[in-house]
Amino acid sequence: MFGLFKKKTEREKLMDLYKKKKEEAFNISKVDRKKSDQLEKEAHDISVKIDAIDSKQ
């Protein structure tokens, strides 16, 4: 119950966004490869940010 009001950390927010981008890129890859590649690049940029946060801790 106490976790109900717990705010997400920056890393958790980035992980959620990363997973969303990867899933969207996979689904679009069957239709539009260029758009899929763009989403994969965005996901990669997010993973770099996550790695930077991990290295600071």
TORDREN-414402 format. One line per field, with one value per atom (N, C-alpha, C, O, CB): chain; atom name; z, x, y. Coordinates in nm, 3 decimals, decimal comma, padded with zeros to 5 digits. Glycine has a CB too. Layout:
TORDREN-414402
chaine = A	...;
atome = CA	...;
zz = Z	...;
xx = X	...;
yy = Y	...;
end
This chain:
TORDREN-414402
chaine = A	A	A	A	A	A	A	A	A	A	A	A	A	A	A	A	A	A	A	A	A	A	A	A	A	A	A	A	A	A	A	A	A	A	A	A	A	A	A	A	A	A	A	A	A	A	A	A	A	A	A	A	A	A	A	A	A	A	A	A	A	A	A	A	A	A	A	A	A	A	A	A	A	A	A	A	A	A	A	A	A	A	A	A	A	A	A	A	A	A	A	A	A	A	A	A	A	A	A	A	A	A	A	A	A	A	A	A	A	A	A	A	A	A	A	A	A	A	A	A	A	A	A	A	A	A	A	A	A	A	A	A	A	A	A	A	A	A	A	A	A	A	A	A	A	A	A	A	A	A	A	A	A	A	A	A	A	A	A	A	A	A	A	A	A	A	A	A	A	A	A	A	A	A	A	A	A	A	A	A	A	A	A	A	A	A	A	A	A	A	A	A	A	A	A	A	A	A	A	A	A	A	A	A	A	A	A	A	A	A	A	A	A	A	A	A	A	A	A	A	A	A	A	A	A	A	A	A	A	A	A	A	A	A	A	A	A	A	A	A	A	A	A	A	A	A	A	A	A	A	A	A	A	A	A	A	A	A	A	A	A	A	A	A	A	A	A	A	A	A	A	A	A	A	A	A	A	A	A	A	A	A	A	A	A;
atome = N	CA	C	O	CB	N	CA	C	O	CB	N	CA	C	O	CB	N	CA	C	O	CB	N	CA	C	O	CB	N	CA	C	O	CB	N	CA	C	O	CB	N	CA	C	O	CB	N	CA	C	O	CB	N	CA	C	O	CB	N	CA	C	O	CB	N	CA	C	O	CB	N	CA	C	O	CB	N	CA	C	O	CB	N	CA	C	O	CB	N	CA	C	O	CB	N	CA	C	O	CB	N	CA	C	O	CB	N	CA	C	O	CB	N	CA	C	O	CB	N	CA	C	O	CB	N	CA	C	O	CB	N	CA	C	O	CB	N	CA	C	O	CB	N	CA	C	O	CB	N	CA	C	O	CB	N	CA	C	O	CB	N	CA	C	O	CB	N	CA	C	O	CB	N	CA	C	O	CB	N	CA	C	O	CB	N	CA	C	O	CB	N	CA	C	O	CB	N	CA	C	O	CB	N	CA	C	O	CB	N	CA	C	O	CB	N	CA	C	O	CB	N	CA	C	O	CB	N	CA	C	O	CB	N	CA	C	O	CB	N	CA	C	O	CB	N	CA	C	O	CB	N	CA	C	O	CB	N	CA	C	O	CB	N	CA	C	O	CB	N	CA	C	O	CB	N	CA	C	O	CB	N	CA	C	O	CB	N	CA	C	O	CB	N	CA	C	O	CB	N	CA	C	O	CB	N	CA	C	O	CB	N	CA	C	O	CB	N	CA	C	O	CB	N	CA	C	O	CB	N	CA	C	O	CB	N	CA	C	O	CB;
zz = 00,000	00,000	00,000	-00,059	00,119	00,067	00,073	-00,061	-00,086	00,181	-00,146	-00,278	-00,375	-00,486	-00,335	-00,331	-00,416	-00,455	-00,568	-00,344	-00,365	-00,391	-00,423	-00,431	-00,272	-00,442	-00,472	-00,614	-00,708	-00,453	-00,630	-00,763	-00,831	-00,765	-00,754	-00,962	-01,039	-01,045	-01,049	-01,181	-01,044	-01,060	-01,207	-01,293	-01,007	-01,235	-01,374	-01,455	-01,572	-01,378	-01,393	-01,461	-01,497	-01,607	-01,374	-01,405	-01,431	-01,545	-01,629	-01,305	-01,548	-01,657	-01,791	-01,891	-01,631	-01,793	-01,917	-01,961	-02,081	-01,898	-01,866	-01,902	-01,964	-02,060	-01,778	-01,910	-01,967	-02,108	-02,198	-01,878	-02,128	-02,260	-02,359	-02,475	-02,252	-02,311	-02,395	-02,442	-02,561	-02,318	-02,351	-02,387	-02,485	-02,578	-02,261	-02,464	-02,553	-02,695	-02,792	-02,499	-02,706	-02,836	-02,907	-03,028	-02,821	-02,835	-02,895	-02,946	-03,055	-02,793	-02,868	-02,909	-03,031	-03,125	-02,793	-03,030	-03,143	-03,269	-03,378	-03,112	-03,254	-03,368	-03,426	-03,548	-03,326	-03,342	-03,390	-03,469	-03,576	-03,272	-03,415	-03,482	-03,616	-03,712	-03,392	-03,623	-03,746	-03,848	-03,968	-03,716	-03,803	-03,894	-04,005	-04,111	-03,817	-03,981	-04,082	-04,193	-04,301	-04,016	-04,167	-04,262	-04,319	-04,440	-04,196	-04,230	-04,271	-04,206	-04,089	-04,234	-04,281	-04,227	-04,185	-04,085	-04,329	-04,261	-04,231	-04,096	-04,015	-04,342	-04,073	-03,946	-03,831	-03,721	-03,952	-03,857	-03,758	-03,718	-03,600	-03,810	-03,817	-03,789	-03,705	-03,618	-03,919	-03,733	-03,656	-03,510	-03,419	-03,718	-03,489	-03,351	-03,280	-03,160	-03,352	-03,354	-03,294	-03,251	-03,146	-03,395	-03,329	-03,293	-03,167	-03,078	-03,409	-03,159	-03,039	-02,917	-02,810	-03,057	-02,933	-02,823	-02,782	-02,663	-02,862	-02,880	-02,850	-02,772	-02,676	-02,980	-02,812	-02,740	-02,596	-02,505	-02,811	-02,575	-02,440	-02,359	-02,240	-02,443	-02,422	-02,351	-02,311	-02,207	-02,437	-02,392	-02,356	-02,231	-02,143	-02,475	-02,223	-02,105	-01,982	-01,874	-02,128	-01,998	-01,886	-01,839	-01,719	-01,927	-01,932	-01,896	-01,823	-01,730	-02,020	-01,864	-01,796	-01,653	-01,562	-01,873	-01,633	-01,496	-01,411	-01,294	-01,500	-01,471	-01,397	-01,360	-01,252	-01,479	-01,447	-01,420	-01,309	-01,242	-01,548	-01,291	-01,187	-01,048	-00,948	-01,213	-01,043	-00,914	-00,863	-00,755	-00,922;
xx = 00,081	00,000	00,086	00,049	-00,093	00,203	00,288	00,355	00,398	00,391	00,367	00,425	00,330	00,368	00,466	00,208	00,106	00,144	00,119	-00,029	00,204	00,238	00,385	00,432	00,201	00,457	00,600	00,619	00,558	00,668	00,705	00,732	00,839	00,926	00,774	00,833	00,932	01,062	01,061	00,881	01,172	01,301	01,321	01,248	01,415	01,421	01,452	01,488	01,451	01,568	01,559	01,598	01,476	01,468	01,695	01,381	01,259	01,178	01,123	01,172	01,171	01,100	01,167	01,100	01,095	01,300	01,373	01,358	01,347	01,521	01,356	01,339	01,201	01,189	01,357	01,099	00,965	00,960	00,901	00,861	01,022	01,026	01,105	01,068	01,085	01,216	01,299	01,220	01,222	01,425	01,151	01,072	00,961	00,932	01,011	00,898	00,792	00,845	00,782	00,725	00,961	01,021	01,061	01,040	01,143	01,119	01,160	01,039	01,043	01,239	00,933	00,814	00,750	00,707	00,714	00,744	00,686	00,771	00,717	00,674	00,903	00,992	00,972	00,974	01,139	00,954	00,932	00,802	00,797	00,930	00,696	00,567	00,568	00,505	00,458	00,636	00,641	00,737	00,724	00,682	00,832	00,933	00,872	00,931	01,033	00,755	00,688	00,627	00,597	00,579	00,610	00,544	00,640	00,649	00,426	00,711	00,794	00,932	00,949	00,727	01,027	01,161	01,233	01,303	01,245	01,215	01,282	01,236	01,318	01,257	01,107	01,051	01,098	01,126	00,896	01,106	01,153	01,297	01,332	01,139	01,381	01,521	01,533	01,620	01,598	01,446	01,447	01,410	01,473	01,349	01,310	01,270	01,379	01,401	01,139	01,448	01,560	01,671	01,732	01,615	01,698	01,801	01,759	01,842	01,826	01,632	01,583	01,597	01,635	01,437	01,566	01,580	01,726	01,757	01,523	01,815	01,958	02,004	02,081	02,040	01,957	01,993	01,945	02,014	01,935	01,827	01,774	01,858	01,882	01,627	01,904	01,987	02,121	02,178	02,010	02,172	02,296	02,274	02,360	02,346	02,159	02,126	02,114	02,160	01,995	02,053	02,039	02,177	02,202	01,953	02,266	02,402	02,475	02,552	02,479	02,451	02,515	02,465	02,543	02,488	02,338	02,282	02,339	02,373	02,126	02,351	02,407	02,552	02,595	02,394	02,627	02,769	02,792	02,895	02,841	02,697	02,707	02,683	02,733	02,608	02,606	02,570	02,673	02,658	02,442;
yy = -00,118	00,000	00,125	00,227	-00,001	00,118	00,235	00,262	00,375	00,218	00,162	00,180	00,249	00,284	00,047	00,269	00,330	00,473	00,514	00,331	00,546	00,686	00,706	00,819	00,769	00,598	00,606	00,656	00,605	00,469	00,755	00,811	00,728	00,670	00,959	00,722	00,649	00,729	00,852	00,618	00,657	00,722	00,754	00,705	00,633	00,835	00,871	00,746	00,735	00,973	00,654	00,530	00,446	00,391	00,447	00,436	00,359	00,420	00,349	00,349	00,553	00,622	00,594	00,567	00,774	00,600	00,574	00,429	00,401	00,608	00,336	00,194	00,170	00,095	00,105	00,234	00,220	00,276	00,215	00,291	00,392	00,454	00,369	00,356	00,595	00,311	00,223	00,102	00,068	00,178	00,036	-00,082	-00,046	-00,122	-00,145	00,070	00,114	00,138	00,098	00,241	00,203	00,231	00,102	00,089	00,322	00,007	-00,120	-00,199	-00,256	-00,204	-00,202	-00,274	-00,208	-00,276	-00,280	-00,075	-00,004	-00,024	-00,041	00,146	-00,022	-00,044	-00,183	-00,200	-00,025	-00,282	-00,418	-00,428	-00,488	-00,516	-00,368	-00,375	-00,300	-00,345	-00,318	-00,188	-00,109	-00,170	-00,144	00,035	-00,249	-00,304	-00,388	-00,404	-00,388	-00,440	-00,522	-00,437	-00,488	-00,607	-00,307	-00,219	-00,114	-00,097	-00,151	-00,045	00,068	00,057	00,092	00,204	00,007	-00,018	00,111	00,112	-00,093	00,217	00,343	00,398	00,442	00,446	00,397	00,443	00,353	00,400	00,445	00,223	00,129	00,158	00,154	-00,014	00,186	00,219	00,346	00,356	00,234	00,443	00,567	00,539	00,594	00,669	00,455	00,421	00,342	00,359	00,341	00,255	00,179	00,274	00,253	00,075	00,377	00,475	00,551	00,574	00,575	00,589	00,657	00,566	00,613	00,700	00,438	00,343	00,330	00,320	00,206	00,330	00,321	00,445	00,433	00,306	00,562	00,685	00,681	00,727	00,808	00,625	00,612	00,514	00,536	00,566	00,406	00,308	00,369	00,333	00,183	00,462	00,531	00,617	00,622	00,620	00,683	00,763	00,674	00,712	00,841	00,557	00,463	00,418	00,411	00,341	00,387	00,347	00,458	00,432	00,307	00,583	00,696	00,709	00,739	00,827	00,687	00,692	00,579	00,599	00,683	00,460	00,346	00,368	00,327	00,219	00,432	00,452	00,557	00,555	00,495	00,648	00,749	00,690	00,741	00,862	00,581	00,523	00,431	00,374	00,452;
end
